[in-house]
Amino acid sequence: MSDQVTLTIDGAEVTVPAGTLIIRAAEQAGIRIPRFCDHPLLKPAGACRQCLVDVAAPDREGNVRPFPKPQASCTMTVMPGMIVNTQHTSEVAAKAQRGIMEFLLINHPLDCPVCDKGGECPLQNQALANGGDGSRFTGAKRVYPKPVTLTSQILLDRDRCILCQRCVRFAKQIAGDPFIDLQGRGGGSSPLDHHLHMGEQIGSFDTQVLGFADTDSNPSGNELTGTNEYAGPAGLPGVIGSTNFGPAHPGETDESGRPFASYFSGNIIQICPVGALTSAQYRFRSRPFDLVSTPSVTEHDASGAAIRVDVRRGEVTRRLAGEDAAVNEEWISDKDRFAFTWQAGDARLRYPLVRNSEGNLVETSWDDALTRVAQAMDRGRSAFLPGGRLTFEDSYAWAKFARLVGQTNDIDHRVRDLSAEENQFLASQVAGTGLGVTYTDVENAGQVLLVGLEPEDECATLFLRLRKGVTAGKLKVATIASVRTPGTLKLSANWLQAAPGTEPEMIEAISAGNPFADLAESLENGVILVGERAVSTPGTLSALVRLAERTNARLAWVPRRAGERGGVEAGTMPNLLPFGRRADEVADRAELSAVWGAELPVTTGRDAVAILEGAASSAITNLFVGGVDLRDFTDPKAAREALQAAEFVVSLEVNRTEVTELADVVLPVAPPTEKPGTFINWEGRLRPFGQALSATSLDDRQVLSRLAALRGIDLGLENLKALYAEVNDLMEHEVEATNAPNVPVPPLPSPAENQVVVATHKQLLDDALTLAGADDLRASARRPVAFVSAQTAANAGVKSGEQITLTTERGSLSLPVVVATMPNKVIWVPQNNGTNVYETLGGHGTLATLSALEVTK
């Protein structure tokens, strides 16, 4: 059979690949066919029937015969010699489409003026373009109580639903979270009668959500819900712990107490072709013609996902997924969609602050604040902690300011666990390498190995692309981790159990002749994705470099924060200059000096931990701090004490934080919505975005440029045109090969009888500063629980659902425990979801005492 098929659509000959749907072939020919259920990234359903066309095709003898009735173009593939007539050339197709539209509008409410979808509604548009001029239906429209709260941020108006199943298919096929589904059949009877006769509708099989009568567990039928909290599709008791009904343990509920839905649930709002699914945050707030839209990029992780920022009267009212086939396609996480209120909340800094003689922060002018900082820099040595959430432009300004004005290599954007091994890894494997492994490469890799990375929590868009490859049958995933997460299950991943500290040993075992020889073979030309958490175990990064060499796999680093990769390329790291240049290389310094017009410092730079130690010991006098959350340091108490001990602290921040309250001068800077810029995502791909809000706030680059001018130095970065001209020259740099890290593995900790090793990572929705104000979203976060093995739980004398206490020299933490399949003597807890593990227990791999929580009577 030929790979190409030629057919005729509306009289025009079209050649498309075999297997193409008729509706796609028409699109390639520039012919529009109306549709509701069809979506290019979802499997065909043929649910709405709006795309009916008149079709004729050759029979076995080659005679072209018309089909007896119109066919759904979204489910039928093309055939050689097929003749398709759409509504443009066939009255049969046009009449069929008008009939379907009339049918869909029988029960649809005519509330377009108050519907959130009004003005951008496919139903509105196609009713006008392809519908009739009247309706023969004269009865009363079907009504439901509304809205139904599906999740803490998604509301359902069942009156408007046309049963296209886009939301159902997205939840099952894309996200892997079947939290919403069709139930009932036909028009049905009143939901008060019996669930078996309930009309077809969208929702979840939950008596409390849909309000149907559960007469099987409540024979009287007088109440909407019976004694069984969760009900199945026929009104029978729900199956606790299944993929569709009811939570099995506290970890499967969100903070609002509902069954956990999905990190990606907001996408169903955007793809809904009517106003049935609405955002609790955006509902009744605006109309599309009131909005000014700006393409942008997420600031929450290193995915580089495209978003659209909608502004009304100087205020961001919503964010939508942008379309970028190479990156996020048309999907974003709920965090990317709903967590934007932090940029304009009550804690927002509007004016510079200085500490007065009484020790209080008071507002002042920019001239006064910058002058104080310039004078302080004359009195001692400075160091810089810019944080990992800056745009590339701002990171570059920090790097240049530190070297030219601060005359130091004491700069580090990493607010997390770090090591000298990681310094060498980033210098040899990441910096200056440009666009490396891409989303498309990952999807088609055949085999991907995840190490120190939980994509669903740490890089949501990457998780969706991995799942797309897995569900298509062209990708297998393996992960080295201490716990099997929900994301691991949804990727059908081969889970290699590794207690904290044993990761290098596990990686070395992936070779020919070992138990993991099959994985080593399948990694040939595959991809290894390593997260920033791999640095927590010495030797892991070194082992991964060796694994990539012996399997010929491509190695890619996936940080968690949006500005981490840009910081590496900009040079906001000790001894690492822009685009992979080395501060200890004479030639590299000379090349950069020629561009910057000044000599560069030659002293060895301190990393973030050493900088804090220097501030605490007075070896560093002035400490410049960017967007830093002290809870992200592996020892928040030590970081806090270092800032308190520092002689002079300057904070460049968007909002009031713990750092600003410890600063001597606070310089307010613009959030992403109020400035243009560029993030560099984990691929190494440039992700530029525009300014969404008109504002007079200054970004980090502008603030540092003005401060440098007071010190008599022109950074040459006052405008972006000058910055890009300079950077474009620096990017043309041949990165010299450097030695990969080769760090030995230290001895593993030996837990005592009542001790466990703590494993932890951040979840997508937690207590992050960038979730401030997004209360609806925060309520949909997973409830914090601790995972242990059955043997570990038995040794501690606890069962699933009971409370346990973890204790170290730093403090203690109590959580409900869930028994899971994982290594013995290991416990996993969420890092910062009402827990603050670094503050109360310690870092990944800490030994903690496990005991049952004592309940006082």
N, C-alpha and C positions, 0 to 999 in steps of 0.2 A: 504494500500500500504506500502511495506517495506521501511524503511529509507535507505536501501542499495540496490544498483543495480549492478548486475554482467553482464559484456559484454566482448566481445573479440575485442582487438585492435592489428592488425598485428599478429594475431595468439596467442597472450598472453591474458590470462584471467585477467580481472581487476575488482575490486569491489570498487565502489565509492558511496558517498551519492546521494540519489535521487535529481534530479534537476541540477546535475553537467553538465556543457557543455562538449561536446566531446573533445574539444581542451584542457580543464583542465584535463579530465580523461587521455588523452594521456600524458600530462606533468607528472602526477603522476606515469605513467608507464615508464617514461624516454624516451618517443617518442616525437620527435620534429616535429611540423607541422608549416610551414612558415605562417606568418601573418603580416599585416600592421595595419589594423584598430583595431584589438583586443587589449585590455588593461585590466588587471585584476581588476582595480579599476573603470572602466567605464562600462556602460551598453552596451550589444552587439548591433552592428549596421549592420554587414554583408555588409559593404560598399565596401571593396576592393576585396573580393572573392578569395584572395590568399590562403586561408586555406581550399580549396575544398578537400573533401575526398570521397571515395567510401563507401556507406553505404547500409547495408541490415538489415532488422528488421522483427520480427514476425508480421503477419497480425492478423486479428481477430480470425482466426482458428488456429493460432500458427505456420503457415508455414512461414519460413524465406524467404522473398522476397527482392530482391535488389531494391533500389530506381532507377527511370528511368534515373537520371542524378546525377553527383556529388553534394554533399551538403556542405554548409558552416559550418565547425565544430565549429565556434565561436558563432553560434546562435542556434544550435540544442542541446537539452539536451539528456542525455543517456536514453536508455530503456532496460529493462531486455531482455537478449538474443540477443541484437544488435550485429552485426558484422561490424567492421569498418576496412577498409584497407586504409592506408595513402599512400603517394607517395613512401614509402619504399617497399610496397608489391603490389601495384596496378598500372598498367600502365595507367589505366583510370584516376586515381587521379593525377599521374605524368604529363600526357598530359594536363589535365585541368589546372594544376598549371603553366605549361610552357606557355600555351595559355594566361592566365591572365597576366603573367609577360611580355609577348610580347606586349600585349595590353597596359599595364601601361607604357611601354617604347616607345610607338609610338610617343608621344609628349614630352617625358621627355628629357631635354637637356643633352648632354654628356659633362658636364662641371665639372666632379668630381674633377679634379686637383685644381679648384679654388672655389669649394663649401665648405662651412664651415662644412658640414656634412661628407665630404670625409674622409674615414678612420674609421668612426664609424657609417656608414650608413646601416640600415637594407636593404634598396633597393639594395645597392651594394652587400652586403653579400648574399642576397637571389637570386639576379640575377645570381650570380656565382654558387650557390648551387642548385637552382631549376629552373633556366631559360634555354632557348635554346641557341644554339651557333650562332644564326643569327636572322635577322628580315626580314619579307616579305614586310615591309612598305618602300616605296621608295619616298613618297611625302615629301613636306616641312612640317617641324614641326610647330605647333601652337606657336606663340610667343605673349608675353604681354610686355608692358612697365614695367620696374622694376628698383629698388624695390619700392613697395608701403609701405608708412609709416602708419602702423596700429596704433601704439602709439609712444610716444617719444623714446621708446627703442626697439620696435619690428618692423622689416622690413619683408615684404612678397614678395617672388619671385613666382608669380603665374605659371610660366613655369614649375616649379618643383613639384607643388602640385599634389598629386594622389587622392585627394578627399576622404581621409580615414575618415574624420570628427572627428579625435581625438581632435583637438583643439576646435571644436564646442561643442562636448560633455563635455569636461572639463569645458569650460566656463559656460555651462548651469547646469550641474549636480554637479560639485564639488564646484566651486567658487560662482555660482549663479549670474554671471555677463555675460549675453548674448551679449557680445560686438563683436562677430564674428560669421558668419553663412554662409551656402551655399546659393547661388542665381543663377538664370538662369537654363537652362535645356539643356542637351545634348551637342553637339559640338558647336551649336549656330552659329550666324553670327558675323560680326565685331561689336564691341561695339559702333561704330559710327552710326550704322543703327538705332537700337531701343532697349531699355532695355528689351522689351518683348521677343526678340529673342537672348538675350545674352547667351553665352555658360555658362555651369555650372562652378562656381568658388567660391573660398573662399574669404571672405572680410566682409565689413560691408555695410549696405544699405545707402550709402552716396555717392552722385554724385561726391563729391570732392575726395573721396578715390579711387573708382574703375573707374572713368572716363567714365561712360556710357552716352548715349544720353538720356536726359530727355525730350522727345518730347511732353509729356503731358503738361508741363509747359513752353516749348520752342518749339512751333510748327514748327519753321524753321528747327530745327534739325541741324543747322550749327555749334553749339558749343557743347563741351562735356557736359557742365552742363547748366541747365536752370536757371530760376529765383528762384526756390525752392532749398534751400541749402541742405535739407535732403529729400531723396526720398525713397519710399517704394519698396517692392520686384517687383512690376509690373511697376515701373517708376512713379507711382502716388505720390503726395506729402506725405512726411513722417508724421507720427503721433507724434507731439511734446509731449514729456513727457511719451511716452510708454516705455516698457522695451527694445525695440530694436532700436528705431530710435530717434536721436536728443535729446539734453538736454532740460529740462523744465525750469531750472533756473540756475544762475551762479554756484550754488553748485554742479551741475552735469557736470561741465567741469573741465578739469585739467589746470595746469599752462600754458600749450602750447596752450590752446584754443580749444582743441579737446573734444568731449564727453568723460567723464571719463570712462575708460575701466575697470580696475580691479587692486586690490592689488596683484593678483596672476597670472597676464598675462604671466609672464616669463616661467611658467610651460609648456605652449604650445610649446615653442621652444624646450624644452628638450624631450617632448613626440612625437614631429613630426618625423615620420619615414623616412623623406627625408630632403632635405635642403631648404624647402619652407619657413620656419619661422626662421629668424636669429636675433641675438642680435646686435643692433647698436653699442654696446660697444665692442663686440668680433669679429665682422664681419671682415674677411680677416686678422686676427691677428695671427693665428696659425693653426697647424694641430695636430690631436690627438697624433701622434707618436712623436711630439716635446714636449709633456707635461709630467710633473711628477705630479701624483695625490696623494693627502693625504686626508684621511677621517678626518672630523672636525665637529664642532658644532657651530651653530649660536651664535654670540655675541650680537645680537640686542635686544632680548627679553628673557623672562624666559621660552620659549617653549622647549628648548633643542633640536630643530630640527637638524637632521643630514644633513650635507652638504659635498660636495667634493670640495677641493681647487685644482685648476689646475695651475701649475707654469711652465713658460717657461723662461729660461735664467735668473733666479733669480727674476722674476717678476710674480705676480699673474695676470693671463689673464682672468680667469673666475671662477665662482663658480656654482656648480650644486647641485640639491637636492640629498641627500643620501637616501638610502633605509633603513628604520627602521619601521617595521610593528607596533611596540608598541608605537611609538611616532608620527612621521610625515608621515608615510607610504612612499609616493614618492613625496610629495609636500612641497614647501617652499614659503614664500612670496617674492615679488619682492625686498624688502629691504634686505632680507637674500641673494638673488641671485646677486644683482647688487651693493650693497653699501659696497664695500671693498676698494675703493680707498683712504679712509681716513687714512689707515694704512701706506701709502707710498707717501703722497702728499708733496707739497712744504713746509708745516708747520711742517713737521716731525723734531723732536729733535734728533740730532745725538751725541752731546757732552754735558757734564755738563755745566751749566751756573751759574755764580756768579755775584752779583751786586758790581761794583767797587766804588771807592771813589766819582766818578762823578754821581753815580746813574744809570749807564747803565749796562745791562746784557752783560757779555762777556764770551767767552768760556774759560774753564780751564780744568785741569786734574781731574780724579776721586779722586785721593788722596787729592787734595786741596779742592774739593767740600765737600767730606765726612768729612774731618778734621774740616772744618768750622761748619758743622752741629753738630758734636760731641762736639765741644767747646761751641756752643750755648746751647746745652742741659744741660751743667754744670751751666748755669746762671739763670735757672728758670724752671717753670712748663710747661710741654708740653701737647698738646691735638692733637687728630688725626681725620681726616675726609677722610677716604680712598675712598669713592664713591661706587656706586652700580654696577660697571661693572667689578669687579675683578674675577679671577678664585678662586676656593676654596683655592688652595695652597697659592696664594698671600694674600687672606683675612686672612688665618690662620697666616701667617707671620706678618701681621699688628697687629692682636690681641695679639700675643705673644710678639711682640716688644713693644707694648704699655704697657703691664703689667710688663714685666721684665726689659726693658730698660727705658721706660718712667715712670714706677711705678705709673700708673694711670688707672682708668676706664673711663677716658674721651675719649671715642672713639665711633664714630657713622658713619655708612656708608650711612645713609638715607639722600639723597639730595632731599627733598620733604617735603610735609606736614607730621607732626608726632605729637604724643601726648603720655602722660603717659598711656592712655587707650590702645593704640596700643602696647606699651611696654609690658603690662600685657597680652594682647591678643597673641602676638608672643611667649612670654615665656610659656603660658599655652596651646596654641593650635598648635604651629608650631615647635618650637625648639626641636630638639632631637627626633622627631616623625618618622623619616625615610620615607620610601616610603608609601604614603597615598593614596588618591584618584588618580586614573590613567586615562589616556586618554580612555582606554577601559571601565572603570567604568562610565565615563561621557557619552560615546556613548550609553551605555546600561542602564542608570540610570532610564529611564522612565520619570523623571521630574528633570529639573535643574533650579535653581533660580540664576540669576546674580544680584549682588549688587555692585555698584561702579566699574563696569567692562564693558568695551566695547571690546569684544574679537577680533573683526576684526581689531581694531586699536592697541590694547595693547598686544595681544598674538595670532598672526595670525594662528598658527597651531592649537590652541585650537578652534578657530572659525571654521576651516574646519572640525574638528572632531565633533563639535556640529552640524554643518550642515549635516554631513553624517548621524548622528543619526536621525535628523529631517526628511530628505528626505526618509530615510528607513522606516519611520513610527513608530519607536520604542522610540522616544524621544520627549518630549515637553519642551519648554523653556519659562520661564517668566523672565522679567527683571524689576528692579526698577530703573527708570532713569527719568530725566527731559525732555528728547527729544527722539523721535523715530528715531533712526539712520538708515542708509541703512543696516547695519548689522542686526539690529533688524528685519527689514522687510524680509531679506533673511533667517532668522531663523524662520520666521512665529511666532515670540515670542509674548506672552501675555504681553503687555506693561502696567505696573502699573505706572501711572503718579505720580511723586513725585517732588515737587519743592525742591530746595536745602534747607536742614534743616529739611525736613519732613520725611526723610528716616526711622528714628527709629519708628515713629508713624505708617508708612506703614508696617514695619516689624512686629510690635506688633499686627497689625490687621490680620495677617495671622494665624488664629487659628479657631478652631471649633466655630460655632455660629456667625461668622463674615461674611462680604461679600466675603471674600477670603477663606471660609471654604473648597471649592473644591481644591484650591491650597495647603492648609495645608494637606489635605488628600492625594493628589498625591505626596507630598514631603516625605511621609512615605518611608523610605529607599532610598530616592532620594539624590541629591547632591546640596549643596549651594556653589557657587563660589563667593568669595568676593575679589575684587580688592584692591590695596593699596589706591585708592582714597576714600574708605569708611571712612578713618580716618578723612576726612575733616569735617564730621558732628559728633560732640560728641554724644556718646550713640549708634551709629550705630553698632559697633563691639559687644558691650554688648548685644544689642537686637538680633543680629544674633546668638550668642552663646545660648541664651535662645530659639530662634526659632529651632535651631538644636536639642536641648534637648527635646522639646515637640513634634517634628515631627519625631524624630529618623533619621534625615537626616545627611549625612556626610558633614562636613564643610572643605573646602579647600581654602587656601589663594593663590592668583595669583598676584605676583608682576609684574612690567613692565620691570625691568632691569634684565639682565642675571645673575648678581652676587648677587642679593638681598637675595635669599634663601641660597646661600652659605655663605653670610655674617652672616646671623642669626645662621647657624650651626657652623661657625668658631669662633663666639664670637666678631664680630666687632660692638657691641652694648654696651651702658652703662649698667653695672651691669648684663650682660649676657655673660657667659663664654662658651667655646666650647661645643656643643651638649646638650644644655639645662641646663647646670649647672648655678647656681645662684651665683653671686659675694657676695651676702649678706648671703649666707649659709656657715657656718664654715666647714661642712663636704665636701661640693663641692670644696671649696678653698683648703682644705687639700689634697683632692684626686688629684687635678690638680697640686698642688705644688709638690707632690711626683713624678709626671711624668716630670714636668719642672725643678725640682731641685732647686727651689727658692721660696721665700715667695711672695705672691700676695698682691697687694694693697687692703685695706679694705675701703677706702673712697668711698662715693657714686659718681658714674660717671655722667657726664653731657651729655645730648643729643646734637644733632647737633646745634639746635638753641641756647642752653645755652653755647655751646662751642664758637660760634661766639660772643655772648654777652660777654663772658669772655675775648676773644681776644680784643674786642673793649674797655673793661674797664681795660685792663692790668692785670687782674687776671690770664690770661694765657699768658705766654711769648712766647712760641714756638708753631707754628701751622703747623702741617704736613697735606698736602692736596694731595689727589690722583686724579683720573680722575673725576673732578667735573665741571659741567657747572653751573655757578652762576644763570642762568636763571631758573633753576629747583627749587630754593628756593622760598618759597611763598613771600619772601621780598628780591628780588635780590639786591636792593639798600643797605639795611642793611647789607647783606652778603658782598657786595663789600666794604662798609665802614669799616667793621670789619677787612677784610684783609689789607686794607690800614692802619688801626690803629695798627695792630699787630706788635710787636717788631721784630719778626723773623719768616718768612714764608718759608717753604720748600715745593716744589711742585714735586711730582713724576708723570710725564706725558709722553704721547706718542708724542703729538703735542703741538705747541705753542697755548696757549689759554689765555683768560682773566686772569685766575689765575696765569699762568706762568709769565705774564707781571707784576704782583704785588708781585712776590716771590723774596726772597733774594738769594735763591739757588734753581736751577732747576736741577733735576736728571732725565735724560731720561730713560724710561723703555720700554720694548718690547711690541708690540701689539700681539694679539692672533696668528697671522700667524707665529710669530718668537719665539714661545715657546710652549712646551706641557703644558697641564693643564686639569682641570676638572671644568665644571660648574655643579651646582645642579639646576635642573629645578623646576618648580612649584610643580611637583608631589613629589619632594624629591628624584628623580632618579639621580644617578651619570651619568654624560655625559662627559667622558674623550675624549680628542682629541690630535692629534700629532702635531709636529712642521712641518709646510709646507715649510718654507724658511730657508735656512742655513744662520745664522746671529750670530754676536758676541754681540748683544744687551743683556742687563741684564733685568730680570723680577723683579717685586717688591720684591719677596722673596730674591733674590740674593743681591739686593741693601741693603735691611734692615739687612740681615745677615752680610754684610761687615761693615755697620755702627755700628751694635751691637758689633762686634769684636773690633772696635776702642774704644768702651766704656768698654772693658774688659769682655764682656758677650758673651758666645757661645749659639746662638739660637738653634744649632743642626739641622739647616734646609738648609745646604749648598747643599745637594743633595736630590732629590725627594724620593729616597729609604728610607732615614732616616726619612723624613717627614711622609711618609705613614706608616712606622713602628710605629711611635709615635701616629699618628691619629687613626690607627686601634685599638690600646689599648683604646684610649679615647672614641671611638664610642660605646664600650661595657658598656654603662652607662644607668642605669635605671632612667628615668626621673620621679621625684616625682611630683605628682599631685599638681598643684597650683590653687589658686582661679582664676576663669575666671573674666574678667573685668565686672564691674557693675556701669557704669557711668550714672548719670541722664542727661536727655536732657535739654539743656538750652533753654530759651525763643527764639522763632523765631523772626528774624528781621521783622520790619513792613515797607514795602516800601511806600514812599510818592507817591503822585499822578503821578508824572513824573519819578518815579524811578522803576527799575527792579532789580531782584536778578540775579547775574551772575552765570551761570553754565558753566563748561569748562572741557575738557580733551584733552590729546595729541592725534593727529592723527598719523597713521603709518608713513606717509611721511610728514615731516615738516622741520624745520630749525635745526635739530639735528646736532651736531658736527660730528656724524658718517655718515652723508650724504655728507660730504665735497668731492668735486671732482666728485660726481656721478650726473653730470648735466642732463643727459638723464633721469635718474630716478626721479630727483627732478622736472623735467618738467611734470611728470605724476601725481604729487600730486594734490589732490582736491584743487580747488580755495577756499580761505577762505571766508565764509559767516557767517552771524548771523541769527539764527533761533528764531522767536517769534511767538506767537499766533496771530490769526486774530484780536482779541480784543485789544491786546497790540499794534499791528501795527496801528490799527485805532485810538487808543488814542494818538499815536505819530504823526499821520497824514502822514504815509508812506505806500507805496505799495511794493510788491515783486519786487526786482531788484533795488530799490532806495537805496541811501546811508543813513546810520544813524550814529550818533555819540554817544558813551558811555563815560561818564565822572565821575571820582572819584577824591579824593584828591591827588592821585598819578599821574594822567594824563588823557589822552583821547585817544580813538581809534575809527577809522571810518571804516565801512565795508558795503558792500551791504547786504540788509536784504532779508530774504526768509520767507514767511508766512508758518507756519507748525502747525500741531496739537500738542499742548503742553500746560502746565499750563499757565494761565495769570500771568502777572507781572514777568515773567521769560525770560531770554535771554540766548541762548547758543552760545558761540564763541569758535573757536579752540584755544588751549592754546598757541601754539608756531609755527604757520604757517604764518609767516609774521606779527604776531600779538603781541607776547610776553605779554600775558595777565597779568601775575604776575607783570611785570615791570610797565605796563601802567595803570592797573585797580586794581588788587588785586587778592586774592585767590577765590576758589570756595565758593559761598555764599555771595560775596561782593555785597553791594548795589551800583548801578550806576545810574546816570541820563541819560535817553534816550531821544534823540531829533533827528529830521531830520537834515541832513547835510546841512548847509547853503552854497549855491553855489554863489561865488562872480562873478559878471559880469564885 
